[in-house]
Amino acid sequence: MDDLADEKTPVLIVGGGGAGLTASMLLAGLGVESLLVSALPTTSLLPKAHVLNQRAMEILADCGVADEIEAQGTPRANMRATAFYAGLAGSSPDHGRRLHRLECWGAGYTDEDWVAASPRAQSNLPQIRLEPILKRRAEELSPGRVRFHHEVVGYEQDERGALATVRDHAAARDHRVRADWVLACDGGRRVGSLVGIEFEGARGLAREISIHLTADLSRWARDPDVLIRWVWLPESGRLAVLVPMGPKRWGPDSEEWVFHLNYPAGHGEVTDEQALADMRASLGIGDHPVRVHKVSRWSLDGVVASRFRSGRTFVLGDAAHRHPPTGGLGLTSAIHDAQNLCWKIAAVVKGQAGERLLDSYEPERKPADARNVQRSVENALNHFAILQAAGLSEQSSAEENWARLRRLWSGRPEDEEFRVSVLYAFASQSMEFREHAVEYGVAYESGAVVPDGTPPPSSPDPVRLYHPSTRPGHPLPHARIEDLHGRALSTIDLVRPGRFLLVAGEDGQPWCEAARAIGARAGIPIDAVRIGHLGGDLLDPRCHWLRHRGIAADGAILVRPDRHVCWRSTGAAADPSRVLSGALARVLDREVAA
């Protein structure tokens, strides 16, 4: 196929959404050339995903865009909570009553668990404003290699690479691109199906209509610290969602909003006119001025690709998994996919690793993404369970639904048991807004991780409570440390793009010497550092690292370029060079001489 190509590239990225643009930026930072093509003429026209969890923000910091995202995104004070309401506006004085408030996603980086987990806070920026930032940075890092309105119209692969026929819609011509590796980030629209990858899972759980609009809702949308408003609709017994979209103001003063309205799975087609009428009726805003930007329809699905790799082709993001938006796990999972795969491809392209390293992508990311899909589905279904607990039903009249709701604040002794039962139901939605272990505690098992025989850390709640650990496969714990001049930094910041990091205890100098010698001899980029409370290259003044390091003063851990621990020795070894070279050989699928 080489003689048929008009252009060659080590990596072809198909799709210009969150996964594709992140992959482009990461590969550029790793010194690997790529070509990104997107069938769409522009970045997303839909607000869609907006939540960016802490791990995603760490990756975006590696790409050089995290600070701009934070500056444009929702201020922390306006995203501390989520709340449930009895309608928004209406004739009754109870319209708009707040039923319950929950802290969400670290409470604007004030929850001590979030502060302890990462130097990066959770952020919030809708895709219509996020993707242009990512695209500008990708173009800056790879001039001329990010091409929108270029569609893959033909595709084939062999054991050495792939040949894609790409149509330049602006020039109305086709050209052929030969690539060693292909990242399908096209939402599953074309490439995955051409190589036999299909989706498996639940489809059509509900039908949703989203309306992106400009309107002044400040007189009704109170509570400036609330990000997402779950609007219960007694008149219809349904659930609606209202989310501010900025772009300059947030909270109740947001200029733009997205309104989501849920319809049953078997509901017939809904025209734009009917959707707008349903929105006005649901929110109770009558003929209040509203400018509509876009009406979109989507199905509540939870599916995962049957395979994440076929030959030279890998699927990432929406091409590998599709989620309900509840929990904000879709876009963040796509960003994690890109991080997991890109350092491995870079290592293979540069000759630092054997190709079997790439076999670890599916066993690491597919279980993580499948769990995230399942969590997203469970988060969505639990909202309906709360409605049922409160007695709201589409089969009941508005009067009946209001009568049940008013039992929540009646103050009557006979309603107290009901009120408490609904309170417990509300509290259960912390499964969505405090799923910290799901967001941050992903642990990998694959050939690119050397197990040490220790059991996984136990947790009283594997969804809500993240427990930092250096057990192989786990993300490197964040700890506040200092250099010998008193400057503060995080252990997260010690991992540089494309480089392994060996972290030893204060008495682990033999490990550091072995790491540096192996790296120089074998051409493996690896940094080494000792961290201790009373000694080392870096100091641990508050014992943050000591609390989580899981090794003695003469032990060491090895961290991959994606910040996952891949090997650990709790203490010293008679021959640290032999032990460490064996670990690297196993992770990288290559010979590493001691």
Secondary structure, 3 states (H helix, E strand, C coil): CHHHCCEEEEEEEECCCHHHHHHHHHHHHCCCCEEEEECCCCCCCCCCCCEECHHHHHHHHHCCCHHHHHHHCCCHHHCCEEEEEECCCCCCCCCCEEEEEEECCCCCCCCHHHHHHCCCCCEECCHHHHHHHHHHHHHHHCCCCEEECEEEEEEEEECCEEEEEEEECCCCEEEEEEEEEEEECCCCCCHHHHCCCCEEEECCCCEEEEEEEECCCCCCCCCCCEEEEEEEECCCCEEEEEEEEECCCCHHHCCEEEEEEEECCCCCCCCHHHHHHHHHHHHCCCCCCCEEEEEEEEECCEEEECCCEECCEEECHHHCEECCCCCCCHHHHHHHHHHHHHHHHHHHHCCCCCHHHHHHHHHHHHHHHHHHHHHHHHHHHHHHHHHHHHCCCCCCCHHHHHHHHHCCCCCCHHHHHHHHHHHHHHHCCHHHHCCHHHHHCCCCCCCCCCCCCCCCCCCCCCCCCCCCCCCCCCECCCCEEECCCCCEEEHHHHCCCCCEEEEECCCCHHHHHHHHHHHHHHCCCEEEEEEECCCCCEECCCCHHHHHCCCCCCCEEEECCCCEEEEEECCCCCCHHHHHHHHHHHHHCCCCCC
